[in-house]
Amino acid sequence: MSAETGTDASASRTGTTSSTSSVNPDSVRAVARKDFRDSIRSWVFWGLSIFFFMLLVATTGIISYFGDDIAAQGQTTTALVGLVQGITSLVIPLIALILGWKSIAGERESGSLKILLSLPHSRKDVLLGKLIGRSTVLSVSLIAGFVLAAIVVAALLGSFSVADYAGLLAVSILYGVAYTSLAVSLSSVTRSTTIAGAAMFGLFVLFYIIWDTVIVALSMLMNAGYLPQNETTAQATLLFNSLSLNSAYQNVLSLVTSMGETSPQTVALLEGMFGSVPFYLQDWFSFIILLAWIVVPIAIALYRFDRVDL
């Protein structure tokens, strides 16, 4: 009897460990599908789609009304990409952080996470499913808004680069997924929505205030003589700036669209300082940075979430 009990307990522990640590693609899809369906039935999906549609139409209207010189130069789509990028670089992070805020912490606080985990879903399945579900909501909203606005944009601008427009959409989706990954990851390691909300606010402050402040501070310290003005310090400052998620977004847009290509003067300056343009300042490396901001946070969260006490 004792041996049987021990065997059952051992099997139970083994099953629990397996359920907790394994990843089942079907289970991940089920969680993601439910998460997406719940969102698409709410105002979130439709509200975001309408918002992105209005953003593109309003920006296009401004260019077509005030941008006669731009239109004469055939740069209307480039101007659209530049203006929309300036707005979406602020708006998309806010939306992604709000979407991911309660993804895990909310269910953990309400107790529904334990119910979800009582089904044949491991913790990794839930975390990945939540990331895919929330990312899909944001991505499909962007696609819907951009596609619906394409007709209006083409009509108002006249000259219309489909490649630049599609590039803006694709990179914006990656940018949104990166912030969603950060949001879901932070939500998975917090015990309450209050703490998760504070973490989202801190993340926004990090990228939009602290990161730029550090760059300015380093430049000021070098100019004041507190830091040596040599190649090593300059490279460290430029590398730190290039690792910013927001900088990566803008640089990848330069890679896939005609917006903001590096000027010959800047290239000549960098080559004069370092002999050649450092790899971490090239647009292709910014694409790797953007992908890293998606993969690394969720990889850390998968490891950590498997070990937290719910």
C-alpha atoms as one frame of an Amber mdcrd trajectory, in Angstrom:
protein
   0.000   0.000   0.000   2.784   2.353   0.950   4.717   1.479  -2.202   1.652
   2.136  -4.340   1.094   5.471  -2.650   4.735   6.403  -3.193   4.482   5.392
  -6.846   1.322   7.454  -7.328   2.881  10.439  -5.630   6.008  10.091  -7.769
   3.937   9.835 -10.919   1.909  12.854  -9.841   5.070  14.872  -9.289   6.459
  13.751 -12.639   3.232  14.646 -14.413   3.130  18.047 -12.763   6.705  18.783
 -13.720   6.096  17.680 -17.280   2.912  19.710 -17.507   4.682  22.737 -16.105
   7.843  22.663 -18.189   6.764  21.263 -21.556   5.417  23.176 -24.537   2.495
  21.729 -26.473   1.897  23.609 -29.780  -1.784  22.613 -29.820  -2.191  23.898
 -26.284  -0.411  27.163 -27.161  -2.735  27.640 -30.139  -5.785  26.963 -27.988
  -4.770  29.590 -25.418  -3.869  32.102 -28.161  -7.152  31.465 -30.015  -9.230
  32.000 -26.886  -7.260  35.123 -25.965  -7.741  36.556 -29.452 -11.445  35.661
 -29.583 -12.048  37.321 -26.223 -10.330  40.478 -27.467 -11.971  40.576 -30.897
 -15.412  40.427 -29.271 -14.552  43.472 -27.171 -14.103  47.101 -28.194 -10.311
  46.728 -28.159  -9.870  45.175 -31.604 -12.373  47.407 -33.408 -11.221  50.479
 -31.540  -7.597  49.870 -32.501  -8.480  49.176 -36.148 -10.458  52.416 -36.402
  -7.688  54.317 -34.616  -4.968  53.166 -37.040  -7.270  53.885 -39.983  -7.945
  57.424 -38.758  -4.250  57.963 -37.993  -3.233  57.154 -41.565  -6.088  59.095
 -43.143  -5.487  62.167 -40.961  -1.730  62.115 -41.622  -2.325  61.696 -45.350
  -4.823  64.542 -45.313  -2.280  66.837 -43.660   0.369  65.956 -46.247  -1.991
  66.385 -49.191  -3.244  69.740 -47.870   0.014  71.326 -46.761   2.587  69.365
 -48.740   2.464  70.841 -52.254   6.257  71.033 -52.413   6.518  67.460 -51.142
   4.065  66.270 -53.794   5.976  68.167 -56.495   9.138  66.354 -55.489   7.398
  62.959 -55.517   8.198  62.368 -51.838   4.625  62.014 -50.525   4.930  58.385
 -49.411   8.301  59.048 -47.792   6.772  61.971 -45.900   3.847  59.753 -44.854
   6.210  57.066 -43.530   8.212  59.675 -41.622   5.185  61.320 -40.010   3.409
  58.055 -39.182   6.617  56.602 -37.737   6.945  59.601 -35.443   3.430  59.013
 -34.110   3.411  55.209 -34.002   6.763  55.107 -32.195   4.888  56.624 -29.253
   1.387  55.205 -29.723   2.166  51.539 -30.467   4.187  51.055 -27.246   1.338
  52.511 -25.185  -1.190  50.210 -26.858   1.056  47.139 -26.534   1.775  47.822
 -22.856  -1.942  48.254 -22.140  -2.781  45.038 -24.025  -0.147  43.061 -22.115
  -0.652  44.682 -18.733  -3.231  42.248 -17.336  -2.469  39.306 -19.629  -1.015
  37.157 -16.827  -1.107  39.353 -13.713  -4.854  39.951 -14.069  -5.667  36.256
 -14.261  -3.225  35.511 -11.458  -4.845  38.141  -9.239  -8.386  36.922  -9.950
  -7.479  33.248  -9.541  -8.535  32.316 -13.080  -4.925  31.455 -13.928  -5.089
  28.412 -11.638  -8.262  27.308 -13.393  -6.548  27.708 -16.762  -3.557  25.700
 -15.559  -5.854  22.955 -14.252  -6.658  22.253 -17.915  -4.030  20.470 -20.021
  -1.958  23.652 -20.412   1.557  24.072 -19.058   2.774  27.423 -17.792   4.864
  27.817 -20.928   1.784  27.101 -23.054  -0.156  29.847 -21.260   2.654  32.385
 -21.494   3.341  31.764 -25.178  -0.369  31.620 -25.957  -0.951  34.962 -24.250
   1.939  36.531 -26.173   0.657  35.203 -29.497  -2.950  36.164 -28.714  -2.154
  39.749 -27.673   0.346  40.191 -30.520  -2.265  38.964 -32.996  -4.825  41.468
 -31.724  -2.365  44.322 -32.231  -1.099  42.998 -35.577  -4.517  42.338 -37.113
  -5.693  45.760 -35.924  -2.716  47.371 -37.653  -3.315  45.362 -40.828  -7.028
  46.193 -40.864  -6.394  49.898 -40.321  -3.611  50.084 -42.914  -5.468  48.077
 -45.577  -8.695  50.045 -45.177  -6.768  53.312 -45.301  -4.730  52.295 -48.364
  -7.459  53.347 -50.809  -7.830  56.755 -49.153  -4.053  57.205 -48.946  -3.594
  56.350 -52.636  -6.418  58.690 -53.652  -5.140  61.642 -51.611  -1.442  61.252
 -52.330  -1.648  60.364 -55.994   1.875  58.959 -56.141   1.904  55.993 -53.793
   4.733  53.550 -53.030   3.221  50.204 -52.076   6.658  48.923 -51.006   7.217
  51.774 -48.527   3.659  51.452 -47.210   3.998  47.683 -46.743   7.422  48.158
 -45.151   5.973  50.622 -42.641   3.209  48.142 -41.773   5.571  45.153 -41.407
   8.111  46.965 -39.230   5.351  48.531 -37.107   3.984  45.037 -36.442   7.426
  43.807 -35.331   7.808  46.903 -33.161   4.414  46.255 -31.555   5.200  42.579
 -30.966   8.462  43.579 -29.238   6.633  45.811 -26.772   3.932  43.151 -26.321
   6.646  40.616 -25.488   8.038  42.985 -22.865   4.562  43.643 -21.438   3.492
  39.988 -21.236   6.869  39.028 -19.772   6.637  41.652 -17.035   3.011  40.720
 -16.372   4.035  37.094 -15.830   6.472  37.916 -13.018   4.220  40.305 -11.063
   1.670  39.258  -8.469  -0.902  41.996  -9.012  -2.177  44.325 -11.707  -1.045
  47.295  -9.610   2.562  46.136  -9.669   2.216  45.193 -13.343   0.866  48.652
 -14.139   3.794  50.263 -12.327   6.173  48.027 -14.295   4.560  49.096 -17.602
   4.923  52.757 -16.637   8.552  52.173 -15.643   9.239  50.459 -18.972   7.787
  53.399 -20.890   9.847  55.866 -18.848  12.965  53.759 -19.454  12.723  53.930
 -23.238  11.363  57.458 -23.589  13.150  59.365 -20.822  15.947  57.466 -19.092
  17.591  55.983 -22.212  17.846  59.350 -23.979  18.898  61.052 -20.730  21.808
  58.635 -20.361  22.948  59.424 -23.913  22.790  63.169 -23.244  24.570  62.722
 -19.889  27.401  60.736 -21.485  27.854  63.406 -24.153  27.917  66.160 -21.535
  30.454  64.277 -19.407  32.706  63.810 -22.423  32.448  67.466 -23.394  33.192
  68.525 -19.797  36.244  66.290 -19.655  34.932  63.890 -17.024  34.998  61.063
 -19.567  37.792  60.596 -22.099  36.899  61.670 -25.625  38.377  58.657 -27.345
  37.218  55.972 -29.755  36.241  53.527 -26.996  33.948  55.993 -25.209  32.396
  57.162 -28.480  31.723  53.590 -29.582  30.203  52.681 -26.204  27.850  55.679
 -26.393  26.793  54.921 -29.974  26.321  51.225 -29.173  24.134  52.031 -26.158
  22.013  54.340 -28.309  21.650  51.724 -31.061  20.357  49.126 -28.569  17.269
  51.214 -27.834  14.087  49.580 -29.106  12.867  52.902 -30.476  16.123  53.539
 -32.349  15.950  50.023 -33.790  12.417  50.714 -35.070  13.496  53.854 -36.894
  16.654  52.266 -38.301  14.830  49.183 -39.604  12.352  51.489 -41.325  15.339
  53.081 -43.047  16.341  49.599 -44.184  13.000  48.592 -45.746  11.688  51.987
 -46.892  13.131  55.079 -48.569  12.812  57.086 -45.352  15.812  58.484 -43.500
  18.665  56.768 -45.311  22.059  57.549 -43.759  23.518  60.612 -45.449  26.914
  60.385 -47.208  28.200  63.053 -44.788  27.337  60.896 -41.768  28.928  57.835
 -43.359  32.084  59.840 -44.111  32.175  61.133 -40.516  31.862  57.622 -39.046
  34.483  56.262 -41.419  36.793  59.098 -40.411  36.288  58.309 -36.703  36.409
  54.507 -36.787  37.845  53.600 -40.192  34.488  52.135 -41.255  30.866  52.298
 -40.170  30.581  50.046 -37.064  28.349  47.023 -37.601  26.067  48.034 -34.717
  25.232  51.300 -36.512  24.183  49.567 -39.717  20.498  49.122 -40.415  20.690
  45.331 -40.777  21.945  45.047 -37.199  18.967  47.104 -36.004  16.747  44.342
 -37.391  18.574  41.830 -35.166  18.121  44.166 -32.183  14.387  44.406 -32.897
  14.089  40.618 -32.999  16.163  40.322 -29.810  13.693  42.584 -27.972  10.995
  40.048 -28.904  12.875  36.838 -28.088  14.995  37.684 -25.035  12.266  39.027
 -22.691   9.896  36.122 -23.350  12.762  33.602 -23.001  13.607  35.035 -19.565
   9.913  35.060 -18.623   9.498  31.404 -19.686  12.319  30.441 -17.343  11.095
  32.614 -14.479   7.352  31.911 -14.791   8.001  28.171 -14.540   9.406  28.713
 -11.042   7.133  31.310  -9.437   4.686  30.351  -6.715   1.147  31.009  -7.924
